[in-house]
Amino acid sequence: MRGESTPFYLYDRAAQRRLAADVPGVRVVVVVRDPVDRAWSNWVHLRADGLEPEADFARAVALEESRVAAGWAPFWHYRGLGRYGEQLRDLYAVLPREQVLLLRYRQLVDTPRETLDRVSDSLGVEPGVAHTVAPENVKPHVADTPRYRALARVARAGAALGAYAPPQVWRQVSRPLLAALHAGRTPRPPLPVEVRRAVLGPLLPDVALLEELTGESFDDWRRDTGRGDFRSRRPTQA
């Protein structure tokens, strides 16, 4: 049994079609997350690495359409990546539903053992072997200071040049720069309710589509508060 994971195959419709054509018996595990929580975490991640020039989350989301038109990569498609209804609808058009297992991110956090047994069952492998979920790749929230902005400009220039070298070269070279960026970490502020509502509004029809496709309720995504980050909700270890 072989596999790989990426946050982009579900979003990339051409990748969906190639997957179905090249590996017709493939088993796909789809993990969906509160789309506003996902977008907020996405923005924090890019800010931490100096790759998001917009210091205001709501403004960054508002810029999405113009950025997509300008050819910005999917990682900056804050709402688009969370339109799971459309993505799943298109996946079901190229793969039988019985080959797709849909999970919620919160299931992996709240009940990892049971959820991984569901994954094992779906893949046809022995349950009970995988029982822990690796820690989330949590990035720190970094304050928007003159020092941060100067380092971020260097990071973005380096990333642009790094596109012409093997990925491992840029990863190695960028480590000291990322450490310097992350030194400015501050506690992650709560997402204001009015910002959450503004980001969520255009996504509500897609949430309804996801419910129609799956027969499940995602009403918790319509609330004024998300579920928080992975670390804050992990059970306390004895």
FINU-191459 format. One record per residue: x, y, z of N, C-alpha, C in turn. Coordinates in Angstrom, 3 decimals. Example, Ala and Ser with C-alpha at 12.3 -4.5 7.8 and 13.67 -1.06 7.14 Angstrom:
! residues 2
GUVO     n.px     n.py     n.pz    ca.px    ca.py    ca.pz     c.px     c.py     c.pz
GUVO   13.190   -5.690    7.800   12.300   -4.500    7.800   13.200   -3.300    7.800
GUVO   12.850   -2.250    7.080   13.670   -1.060    7.140   12.900    0.030    7.870
//
This chain:
! residues 238
GUVO     n.px     n.py     n.pz    ca.px    ca.py    ca.pz     c.px     c.py     c.pz
GUVO    0.849   -1.192    0.000    0.000    0.000    0.000    0.882    1.239    0.000
GUVO    0.681    2.102   -0.973    1.457    3.336   -1.074    0.517    4.528   -1.117
GUVO    0.993    5.650   -0.636    0.162    6.839   -0.682    0.983    8.097   -0.522
GUVO    0.331    9.210   -0.685    0.946   10.502   -0.443   -0.164   11.480   -0.076
GUVO    0.232   12.622    0.469   -0.766   13.613    0.867   -0.364   14.990    0.354
GUVO   -1.345   15.782    0.079   -1.136   17.156   -0.363   -2.416   17.934   -0.102
GUVO   -2.310   19.237    0.175   -3.533   20.029    0.335   -4.140   20.491   -0.977
GUVO   -3.530   20.126   -2.113   -3.955   20.739   -3.366   -4.637   19.815   -4.373
GUVO   -4.525   18.493   -4.237   -5.132   17.626   -5.247   -6.649   17.811   -5.335
GUVO   -7.298   17.985   -4.196   -8.750   18.149   -4.221   -9.137   19.437   -4.933
GUVO   -8.320   20.444   -4.791   -8.607   21.763   -5.378   -8.287   21.800   -6.869
GUVO   -7.295   21.033   -7.294   -6.833   21.053   -8.676   -7.635   20.042   -9.494
GUVO   -8.567   20.555  -10.302   -9.450   19.646  -11.042   -8.683   18.827  -12.073
GUVO   -7.630   19.396  -12.655   -6.823   18.625  -13.604   -6.135   17.471  -12.889
GUVO   -5.693   17.700  -11.657   -5.075   16.630  -10.877   -6.098   15.542  -10.563
GUVO   -7.324   15.944  -10.267   -8.383   14.955  -10.030   -8.548   14.047  -11.248
GUVO   -8.597   14.658  -12.427   -8.813   13.867  -13.645   -7.629   12.947  -13.930
GUVO   -6.415   13.442  -13.713   -5.241   12.605  -13.947   -5.202   11.440  -12.962
GUVO   -5.583   11.724  -11.703   -5.598   10.678  -10.683   -6.553    9.555  -11.084
GUVO   -7.742    9.937  -11.518   -8.732    8.941  -11.908   -8.288    8.154  -13.139
GUVO   -7.608    8.830  -14.064   -7.179    8.161  -15.295   -5.967    7.265  -15.064
GUVO   -5.022    7.724  -14.247   -3.757    7.002  -14.089   -3.819    5.926  -13.010
GUVO   -4.661    6.121  -12.001   -4.785    5.154  -10.901   -6.275    4.891  -10.680
GUVO   -6.922    4.198  -11.586   -8.387    4.067  -11.526   -8.911    3.420  -10.247
GUVO   -8.128    2.599   -9.574   -8.585    1.975   -8.337   -8.167    2.720   -7.091
GUVO   -7.735    3.942   -7.254   -7.203    4.723   -6.134   -8.250    4.900   -5.023
GUVO   -7.802    4.908   -3.786   -8.653    5.225   -2.647   -8.254    6.618   -2.173
GUVO   -9.207    7.503   -2.068   -8.931    8.899   -1.723   -9.522    9.221   -0.353
GUVO   -8.706    9.797    0.503   -9.163   10.268    1.816   -9.189   11.788    1.757
GUVO  -10.371   12.354    1.911  -10.556   13.803    1.857  -10.785   14.314    3.276
GUVO  -10.010   15.288    3.698  -10.174   15.893    5.020  -10.639   17.332    4.828
GUVO  -11.788   17.664    5.388  -12.324   19.016    5.268  -12.293   19.696    6.630
GUVO  -12.134   20.998    6.608  -12.005   21.786    7.833  -12.868   23.029    7.710
GUVO  -13.355   23.536    8.840  -14.066   24.811    8.852  -13.334   25.766    7.904
GUVO  -13.987   26.227    6.823  -13.259   26.965    5.788  -12.689   28.299    6.249
GUVO  -13.298   28.916    7.258  -12.735   30.174    7.768  -11.526   29.881    8.645
GUVO  -11.635   28.872    9.514  -10.469   28.455   10.293   -9.316   28.077    9.367
GUVO   -9.645   27.368    8.292   -8.614   26.949    7.339   -7.939   28.153    6.702
GUVO   -8.739   29.131    6.250   -8.190   30.314    5.598   -7.331   31.134    6.563
GUVO   -7.798   31.281    7.794   -7.064   32.036    8.820   -5.719   31.365    9.104
GUVO   -5.718   30.045    9.267   -4.489   29.300    9.499   -3.548   29.415    8.299
GUVO   -4.108   29.375    7.102   -3.356   29.506    5.858   -2.635   30.856    5.818
GUVO   -3.365   31.918    6.146   -2.796   33.271    6.148   -1.688   33.398    7.195
GUVO   -1.920   32.873    8.398   -0.900   32.916    9.451    0.363   32.193    8.997
GUVO    0.169   31.049    8.337    1.300   30.260    7.836    2.137   31.078    6.865
GUVO    1.488   31.705    5.891    2.212   32.474    4.887    2.850   33.721    5.480
GUVO    2.154   34.371    6.422    2.740   35.533    7.091    3.992   35.128    7.872
GUVO    3.929   33.995    8.553    5.065   33.545    9.355    6.305   33.335    8.504
GUVO    6.114   32.901    7.267    7.241   32.640    6.378    7.581   33.835    5.490
GUVO    6.919   34.971    5.749    7.223   36.184    5.000    6.667   36.214    3.597
GUVO    5.753   35.304    3.268    5.284   35.143    1.896    3.948   35.824    1.613
GUVO    3.306   36.381    2.633    2.049   37.111    2.453    2.305   38.588    2.779
GUVO    2.323   39.447    1.770    2.633   40.860    2.011    1.524   41.634    2.717
GUVO    0.287   41.136    2.684   -0.840   41.863    3.277   -0.945   41.538    4.766
GUVO   -0.814   42.574    5.599   -0.814   42.386    7.056   -2.205   42.248    7.652
GUVO   -3.228   42.483    6.855   -4.605   42.384    7.340   -5.274   41.176    6.683
GUVO   -5.723   40.225    7.503   -6.302   38.991    6.977   -7.501   39.266    6.083
GUVO   -8.417   40.107    6.542   -9.622   40.381    5.755   -9.263   40.982    4.403
GUVO   -8.280   41.862    4.394   -7.845   42.476    3.142   -7.213   41.441    2.219
GUVO   -6.426   40.534    2.789   -5.807   39.484    1.976   -6.871   38.623    1.305
GUVO   -7.928   38.290    2.043   -9.022   37.497    1.479   -9.734   38.288    0.384
GUVO   -9.932   39.591    0.623  -10.617   40.426   -0.360   -9.823   40.537   -1.658
GUVO   -8.513   40.388   -1.580   -7.653   40.487   -2.765   -7.624   39.193   -3.583
GUVO   -8.276   38.150   -3.091   -8.118   36.825   -3.704   -8.449   36.802   -5.189
GUVO   -9.579   37.348   -5.586   -9.984   37.247   -6.987   -8.975   37.914   -7.911
GUVO   -8.505   39.088   -7.515   -7.523   39.780   -8.363   -6.201   39.025   -8.382
GUVO   -5.858   38.401   -7.282   -4.627   37.624   -7.241   -4.737   36.372   -8.106
GUVO   -5.874   35.697   -8.049   -6.080   34.516   -8.897   -5.947   34.909  -10.365
GUVO   -6.578   36.043  -10.730   -6.503   36.519  -12.110   -5.070   36.843  -12.516
GUVO   -4.272   37.259  -11.541   -2.880   37.615  -11.818   -1.946   36.412  -11.777
GUVO   -2.495   35.221  -11.475   -1.693   34.016  -11.515   -1.039   33.603  -10.220
GUVO   -1.521   34.144   -9.067   -0.960   33.726   -7.783   -1.255   32.245   -7.555
GUVO   -0.324   31.559   -6.926   -0.431   30.117   -6.698   -1.593   29.780   -5.761
GUVO   -2.072   28.528   -5.783   -3.236   28.146   -4.973   -3.103   28.411   -3.479
GUVO   -1.893   28.423   -2.926   -1.739   28.624   -1.487   -2.314   29.962   -1.045
GUVO   -2.453   30.913   -1.967   -3.011   32.232   -1.643   -4.499   32.317   -1.996
GUVO   -5.120   31.196   -2.351   -6.554   31.184   -2.680   -7.319   30.868   -1.398
GUVO   -7.444   31.851   -0.548   -7.922   31.619    0.816   -9.335   31.052    0.872
GUVO  -10.256   31.638    0.142  -11.620   31.080    0.110  -11.686   29.871   -0.821
GUVO  -11.028   29.967   -1.944  -11.129   28.916   -2.965  -10.771   27.542   -2.435
GUVO   -9.713   27.446   -1.651   -9.297   26.146   -1.122  -10.324   25.555   -0.170
GUVO  -11.177   26.396    0.400  -12.183   25.914    1.338  -13.553   25.688    0.719
GUVO  -13.653   25.782   -0.600  -14.933   25.507   -1.271  -15.044   24.002   -1.512
GUVO  -15.260   23.269   -0.432  -15.235   21.808   -0.494  -16.417   21.228   -1.247
GUVO  -17.562   21.892   -1.232  -18.716   21.376   -1.948  -18.428   21.255   -3.437
GUVO  -17.908   22.318   -4.023  -17.584   22.302   -5.446  -16.499   21.280   -5.751
GUVO  -15.499   21.214   -4.880  -14.384   20.303   -5.117  -14.841   18.840   -5.042
GUVO  -15.655   18.536   -4.038  -16.126   17.163   -3.884  -17.087   16.789   -5.002
GUVO  -17.934   17.713   -5.413  -18.834   17.466   -6.545  -18.035   17.060   -7.777
GUVO  -16.955   17.767   -8.054  -16.149   17.468   -9.232  -15.367   16.166   -9.069
GUVO  -14.934   15.864   -7.840  -14.241   14.598   -7.601  -15.195   13.430   -7.827
GUVO  -16.427   13.559   -7.351  -17.411   12.498   -7.543  -17.762   12.301   -9.021
GUVO  -17.479   13.293   -9.836  -17.757   13.154  -11.271  -16.713   12.290  -11.966
GUVO  -15.540   12.095  -11.335  -14.490   11.301  -11.979  -14.134   10.033  -11.209
GUVO  -14.607    9.914   -9.963  -14.336    8.726   -9.157  -15.622    8.235   -8.507
GUVO  -15.812    6.926   -8.396  -16.972    6.399   -7.676  -16.920    6.828   -6.205
GUVO  -18.064    7.100   -5.636  -18.103    7.562   -4.250  -17.520    6.547   -3.280
GUVO  -17.660    5.265   -3.606  -17.156    4.251   -2.674  -15.632    4.263   -2.589
GUVO  -14.960    4.977   -3.485  -13.500    5.086   -3.419  -13.045    6.342   -2.670
GUVO  -13.998    7.077   -2.138  -13.677    8.341   -1.460  -14.155    8.274   -0.017
GUVO  -13.277    8.517    0.923  -13.624    8.611    2.338  -13.530   10.067    2.750
GUVO  -14.630   10.627    3.237  -14.659   12.024    3.668  -14.551   12.083    5.187
GUVO  -13.577   12.823    5.671  -13.385   13.023    7.098  -13.425   14.507    7.421
GUVO  -13.731   14.791    8.684  -13.635   16.157    9.172  -12.352   16.295    9.978
GUVO  -11.693   17.400    9.821  -10.449   17.666   10.540  -10.640   17.459   12.045
GUVO  -11.776   17.883   12.558  -11.998   17.776   14.003  -12.067   16.320   14.453
GUVO  -12.438   15.403   13.557  -12.452   13.987   13.916  -11.036   13.471   14.150
GUVO  -10.092   13.925   13.335   -8.706   13.528   13.526   -8.157   14.048   14.851
GUVO   -8.619   15.245   15.236   -8.144   15.848   16.480   -8.821   15.219   17.697
GUVO  -10.146   15.069   17.622  -10.918   14.643   18.799  -10.875   13.136   19.026
GUVO  -10.913   12.353   17.957  -10.950   10.887   18.089   -9.967   10.261   17.105
GUVO   -8.674   10.480   17.293   -7.701   10.013   16.288   -7.693    8.508   16.086
GUVO   -7.767    7.726   17.163   -7.688    6.278   17.016   -8.862    5.744   16.196
GUVO  -10.072    6.153   16.556  -11.259    5.676   15.839  -11.248    6.146   14.386
GUVO  -10.811    7.388   14.176  -10.793    7.933   12.818   -9.770    7.214   11.949
GUVO   -8.602    6.915   12.508   -7.585    6.199   11.742   -8.013    4.764   11.452
GUVO   -8.806    4.175   12.343   -9.354    2.849   12.045  -10.318    2.918   10.859
GUVO  -11.079    4.006   10.771  -11.958    4.202    9.610  -11.136    4.313    8.333
GUVO  -10.019    5.025    8.404   -9.146    5.160    7.238   -8.582    3.796    6.855
GUVO   -8.120    3.040    7.851   -7.570    1.714    7.574   -8.605    0.821    6.915
GUVO   -9.833    0.846    7.444  -10.909    0.038    6.878  -11.174    0.433    5.431
GUVO  -11.166    1.738    5.165  -11.404    2.217    3.801  -10.307    1.773    2.854
GUVO   -9.069    1.702    3.353   -7.947    1.319    2.508   -7.770   -0.186    2.404
GUVO   -8.491   -0.931    3.259   -8.358   -2.378    3.234   -7.117   -2.869    3.929
GUVO   -6.653   -2.131    4.940   -5.485   -2.558    5.710   -5.916   -2.815    7.152
GUVO   -5.042   -3.460    7.917   -5.378   -3.859    9.280   -5.600   -2.644   10.178
GUVO   -6.731   -2.574   10.888   -6.950   -1.460   11.816   -6.117   -1.636   13.080
GUVO   -5.999   -0.568   13.847   -5.306   -0.631   15.126   -3.821   -0.421   15.047
GUVO   -3.267   -0.355   13.850   -1.822   -0.150   13.704   -1.490    1.337   13.802
GUVO   -2.207    2.131   13.053   -2.054    3.585   13.143   -3.010    4.098   14.214
GUVO   -2.474    4.763   15.220   -3.352    5.197   16.314   -3.037    6.593   16.825
GUVO   -2.044    7.262   16.255   -1.755    8.631   16.666   -1.641    9.515   15.435
GUVO   -2.016   10.770   15.602   -1.935   11.750   14.529   -0.736   12.638   14.798
GUVO    0.092   12.839   13.797    1.264   13.702   13.973    0.826   15.114   14.328
GUVO    1.625   15.852   15.105    1.270   17.229   15.448    1.084   18.075   14.197
GUVO    0.170   19.007   14.289   -0.085   19.910   13.180    1.152   20.754   12.911
GUVO    1.337   21.135   11.650    2.440   22.006   11.272    2.078   23.440   11.631
GUVO    2.136   23.758   12.913    1.677   25.051   13.406    2.747   26.109   13.190
GUVO    2.367   27.196   12.561    3.274   28.325   12.375    2.947   29.400   13.412
GUVO    3.952   30.132   13.868    3.684   31.185   14.848    3.042   32.397   14.204
GUVO    2.293   33.141   15.005    1.797   34.441   14.549    2.924   35.442   14.745
GUVO    3.226   36.216   13.703    4.359   37.134   13.745    3.851   38.572   13.649
GUVO    4.330   39.431   14.531    3.895   40.824   14.554    4.387   41.559   13.310
GUVO    3.585   42.518   12.843    3.925   43.304   11.659    4.772   44.503   12.083
GUVO    6.059   44.289   12.191    7.001   45.324   12.616    7.899   45.713   11.442
GUVO    8.618   46.853   11.534    9.566   47.197   10.462   10.601   46.089   10.221
GUVO   11.075   45.452   11.287   12.032   44.360   11.143   11.416   43.203   10.374
GUVO   10.154   42.851   10.726    9.470   41.763   10.019    9.325   42.101    8.546
GUVO    8.903   43.319    8.248    8.652   43.679    6.851    9.936   43.612    6.024
GUVO   11.056   44.020    6.616   12.329   43.951    5.898   12.724   42.497    5.641
GUVO   12.607   41.652    6.655   12.937   40.240    6.482   11.989   39.572    5.486
GUVO   10.712   39.948    5.539    9.728   39.340    4.639   10.028   39.672    3.185
GUVO   10.488   40.889    2.930   10.857   41.245    1.552   12.011   40.376    1.061
GUVO   12.957   40.117    1.931   14.058   39.233    1.568   13.541   37.816    1.308
GUVO   12.619   37.359    2.172   12.062   36.007    2.015   11.332   35.865    0.685
GUVO   10.559   36.865    0.318    9.811   36.771   -0.939   10.754   36.805   -2.145
GUVO   11.800   37.644   -2.066   12.769   37.681   -3.163   13.506   36.350   -3.255
GUVO   13.862   35.789   -2.097   14.558   34.507   -2.087   13.690   33.392   -2.615
GUVO   12.409   33.406   -2.258   11.496   32.370   -2.738   11.350   32.446   -4.260
GUVO   11.309   33.670   -4.796   11.209   33.828   -6.246   12.446   33.267   -6.937
GUVO   13.624   33.556   -6.379   14.858   33.012   -6.953   14.943   31.505   -6.730
GUVO   14.418   31.053   -5.575   14.462   29.631   -5.253   13.670   28.772   -6.207
GUVO   12.747   29.387   -6.938   11.963   28.627   -7.916   12.834   28.066   -9.032
GUVO   14.043   28.617   -9.185   14.941   28.163  -10.249   15.968   27.156   -9.743
GUVO   15.834   26.750   -8.476   16.758   25.773   -7.904   15.952   24.611   -7.341
GUVO   16.591   23.465   -7.090   15.871   22.345   -6.465   15.270   22.779   -5.136
GUVO   14.060   22.288   -4.788   13.390   22.725   -3.556   14.246   22.555   -2.307
GUVO   15.026   21.482   -2.245   15.815   21.254   -1.038   16.882   22.332   -0.844
GUVO   17.329   22.955   -1.934   18.317   24.027   -1.823   17.702   25.236   -1.129
GUVO   16.504   25.633   -1.578   15.844   26.783   -0.944   15.485   26.477    0.495
GUVO   15.052   25.267    0.782   14.717   24.915    2.169   15.931   25.066    3.083
GUVO   17.085   24.627    2.590   18.306   24.709    3.391   18.733   26.164    3.588
GUVO   18.736   26.920    2.505   19.190   28.309    2.565   18.250   29.170    3.395
GUVO   16.957   28.863    3.365   15.968   29.722    4.018   15.859   29.503    5.526
GUVO   16.474   28.463    6.064   16.294   28.163    7.484   16.688   29.307    8.409
GUVO   17.867   29.909    8.240   18.206   31.036    9.125   17.240   32.207    8.987
GUVO   16.773   32.458    7.765   15.835   33.552    7.542   14.502   33.280    8.232
GUVO   14.012   32.045    8.123   12.761   31.690    8.790   12.898   31.783   10.303
GUVO   14.038   31.365   10.820   14.264   31.471   12.260   14.219   32.927   12.704
GUVO   14.796   33.814   11.898   14.772   35.240   12.223   13.344   35.791   12.159
GUVO   12.596   35.357   11.160   11.194   35.791   11.057   10.380   35.315   12.252
GUVO   10.546   34.049   12.616    9.748   33.461   13.684   10.146   33.977   15.068
GUVO   11.314   34.633   15.157   11.729   35.213   16.436   10.802   36.340   16.868
GUVO   10.066   36.889   15.937    9.123   37.955   16.267    7.741   37.452   16.599
GUVO    7.627   36.195   17.016    6.317   35.596   17.283    5.606   36.298   18.419
GUVO    4.293   36.340   18.310    3.423   36.885   19.344    2.230   35.953   19.487
GUVO    1.468   36.009   20.575    0.268   35.176   20.686   -0.682   35.446   19.522
GUVO   -1.242   34.381   18.971   -2.171   34.550   17.859   -3.439   35.214   18.363
GUVO   -3.840   36.344   17.792   -5.053   37.017   18.261   -6.299   36.259   17.818
GUVO   -7.400   36.415   18.539   -8.650   35.789   18.087   -9.146   36.463   16.818
GUVO   -9.826   35.700   16.010  -10.384   36.250   14.774  -11.663   37.013   15.122
GUVO  -11.738   38.311   14.824  -12.950   39.077   15.143  -14.188   38.484   14.471
GUVO  -15.300   38.528   15.185  -16.542   37.949   14.672  -16.927   38.569   13.332
GUVO  -16.782   39.886   13.225  -17.203   40.548   11.984  -16.341   40.116   10.805
GUVO  -15.071   39.804   11.057  -14.200   39.326    9.986  -14.595   37.908    9.599
GUVO  -14.859   37.079   10.594  -15.294   35.710   10.298  -16.568   35.732    9.445
GUVO  -17.524   36.567    9.808  -18.768   36.644    9.042  -18.506   37.097    7.609
GUVO  -17.622   38.070    7.439  -17.329   38.583    6.098  -16.666   37.528    5.225
GUVO  -15.757   36.757    5.802  -15.082   35.709    5.041  -16.045   34.560    4.736
GUVO  -16.893   34.241    5.707  -17.798   33.102    5.562  -18.937   33.366    4.584
GUVO  -19.438   34.588    4.526  -20.634   34.886    3.745  -20.654   34.291    2.349
GUVO  -19.656   34.561    1.509  -19.663   34.009    0.148  -19.495   32.493    0.096
GUVO  -19.114   31.872    1.212  -18.912   30.421    1.237  -20.169   29.652    1.639
GUVO  -21.182   30.339    2.120  -22.365   29.641    2.634  -23.051   28.776    1.583
GUVO  -23.212   29.229    0.327  -23.812   28.329   -0.677  -22.995   27.056   -0.871
GUVO  -21.682   27.158   -0.765  -20.844   25.969   -0.930  -20.998   25.018    0.250
GUVO  -21.161   25.562    1.465  -21.410   24.707    2.631  -22.713   23.937    2.422
GUVO  -23.735   24.634    1.896  -25.011   23.963    1.619  -24.841   22.861    0.573
GUVO  -24.024   23.109   -0.448  -23.761   22.098   -1.470  -23.066   20.891   -0.857
GUVO  -22.111   21.125    0.046  -21.413   20.025    0.703  -22.399   19.179    1.506
GUVO  -23.324   19.831    2.188  -24.337   19.094    2.952  -25.225   18.279    2.031
GUVO  -25.585   18.848    0.885  -26.428   18.134   -0.082  -25.711   16.903   -0.631
GUVO  -24.423   17.031   -0.897  -23.653   15.930   -1.465  -23.430   14.800   -0.471
GUVO  -23.233   15.159    0.790  -22.835   14.173    1.795  -23.964   13.703    2.687
GUVO  -25.047   14.471    2.772  -26.119   14.144    3.706  -25.739   14.427    5.150
GUVO  -24.635   15.129    5.373  -24.187   15.484    6.709  -24.448   16.959    6.986
GUVO  -24.544   17.301    8.261  -24.690   18.701    8.647  -23.327   19.318    8.928
GUVO  -23.119   20.483    8.381  -21.928   21.281    8.672  -22.347   22.623    9.253
GUVO  -23.428   22.579   10.020  -23.985   23.816   10.560  -23.026   24.510   11.518
GUVO  -22.139   23.740   12.165  -21.178   24.368   13.078  -20.263   25.341   12.342
GUVO  -20.086   25.164   11.047  -19.253   26.086   10.279  -19.933   27.445   10.112
GUVO  -21.241   27.510   10.322  -21.964   28.766   10.160  -21.934   29.632   11.418
GUVO  -21.322   29.158   12.477  -21.316   29.888   13.742  -20.308   31.040   13.721
GUVO  -20.396   31.871   14.750  -19.532   33.044   14.834  -18.157   32.743   15.413
GUVO  -17.947   31.527   15.859  -16.632   31.137   16.366  -16.240   29.809   15.737
GUVO  -14.944   29.667   15.467  -14.448   28.418   14.923  -14.110   27.456   16.038
GUVO  -13.380   26.433   15.679  -13.028   25.396   16.649  -11.632   25.580   17.226
GUVO  -10.948   26.644   16.843   -9.610   26.869   17.386   -8.556   26.058   16.658
GUVO   -7.320   26.152   17.159   -6.235   25.453   16.497   -6.043   24.065   17.088
GUVO   -5.228   23.281   16.422   -5.006   21.876   16.789   -4.474   21.746   18.204
GUVO   -3.445   22.520   18.534   -2.795   22.351   19.832   -3.720   22.674   20.996
GUVO   -4.572   23.692   20.820   -5.435   24.086   21.930   -6.528   23.074   22.217
GUVO   -6.769   22.130   21.264   -7.862   21.178   21.451   -7.388   19.747   21.644
GUVO   -6.082   19.550   21.674   -5.593   18.202   21.903   -5.819   17.802   23.358
GUVO   -6.173   16.550   23.622   -6.344   16.121   25.009   -5.047   16.301   25.803
GUVO   -5.195   16.680   27.035   -4.017   16.848   27.890   -3.365   15.502   28.118
GUVO   -2.054   15.450   27.930   -1.339   14.196   28.101   -0.983   14.007   29.570
GUVO   -1.199   12.801   30.087   -0.885   12.522   31.492    0.633   12.460   31.676
//
